[in-house]
Amino acid sequence: MSVSKSTNSKPYILVVDAGNTSIKWSVFLGDDIVWRGRDKDIDTQCFDIKSVYFASVRGREANQILLDSIQDRYKKAVCTLLDVRSHACNVINAYDEPYRLGIDRWLGVLYAYHRYQSNVVIIDAGTAVKIDVIDKNGKHLGGYIAPGGRLMEQALTSNTGRIRFSEDDMEDIDGLPKNTGQAVRLGCREMMFGFVERVLRDYPNSVFLFTGGDGEYLMKQLDVDGFFDPDIVLKGAKLLGDERVIM
């Protein structure tokens, strides 16, 4: 969505999700996302931002550079830094050292419990597959981090010199793999499927919430009765930011 001019009467909030390789931007009006983008997409937008909620997995120096650029762009905006604590938004963190839980996982947990108020299993399928479990009382029980299918594939091929294949090898897959490329890719995929299936089987009376670039694909491949939402980290950031501002 493109905005041609600022609207001073509307309290737009900019949520920043700064990952190691890219920055995700989203603009909220109330609880609705009215614009989203990555990296330099923000340069074309003219929202009159009143508040900035900032979540990042980057180091202190990189964060400061990014914060300075945001403050320079939105000089009147109030910036709230989001971090991981022992509890927030009616959720208790499972970690003895809360700050060691990734901010992206924490924000997803906060939103998932807020949205469903139930036992929830979050499956975030991207480069890594991250799973977090929350009970109906808002207690984060912990979770797992495992490599995604492509990451396993890269680890296998980079550490095994004789495994070489091209994308052409992935054509005409029917039944068991019949060449090395198919054997590697489908084998890694099956390991990922098995990992997720095992965890879901351990928590049957739960809402299954999928997210991440491969989340919807994974949900469909496993034929899971669940929900897909690509924006749980952004929505969790908005939720936590609102709480921090009120406090």
SULHU-V647877 format. One line per field, one symbol per residue. ss: DSSP state (H for helix, E for strand, - for the rest). phi: phi as a letter, one per 40 degrees, with the letter a starting at -180 (. if undefined). burial: I if it has 9 or more other ideal C-beta (glycine too) atoms within 8 Angstrom, else O. A space follows every 10 residues. Layout:
# SULHU-V647877
ss: ???
phi: ???
burial: ???
This chain:
# SULHU-V647877
ss: ---------- -EEEEEEE-- --EEEEEEE- -EEEEEEEHH HHHH----EE EEEEEE---H HHHHHHHHHH HHH----EEE E-----EE-- EE-----HHH --HHHHHHHH HHHHHH---E EEEEE--EEE EEEE----EE EEEEEEE-HH HHHHHHHHH- ------HHHH ---------H HHHHHHHHHH HHHHHHHHHH HH----EEEE E---HHHHHH H-----EE-- -HHHHHHHHH HHHHHH-
phi: .bbcacbccb ccbcbbbccc babbbabbbg cbcbaaabfc dccccbcccc abbbbabccd cccccccccc cccbccccbb ccbcbcaafg bbccccbdcc cdcccccccc cdcdcbfacb bcbbbbdbbb bbbbcccgcc chabbbccdc ccccccccbb dccbabcccc cfcagcdbac dccccccccc ccdcdcdccc ccbccbcbbb agcbccdcdc ccfccabbac bccccccccc dcccccc
burial: OOIOOOIOOO OIIIIIIIIO OOIIIIIIIO OOIOIIIOOO IIOOIOIIII IIIIIIOIOO OIIOOIIOOI IOOIOOIOII OIOIOOOOIO IOIIOOOIOO IOIIIIIIII IIIIOIOOII IIIIIIOIII IIIIOOOIII OOIOOOIIIO IIIOIIIOOO OOIOOOOOIO OOOOOOIOOI IIIIIIIIIO IIIOIIIOII OOIOOIIIII IIOIIIOIIO OIOOOIOIIO IIIIIIIIII IOIIIOO
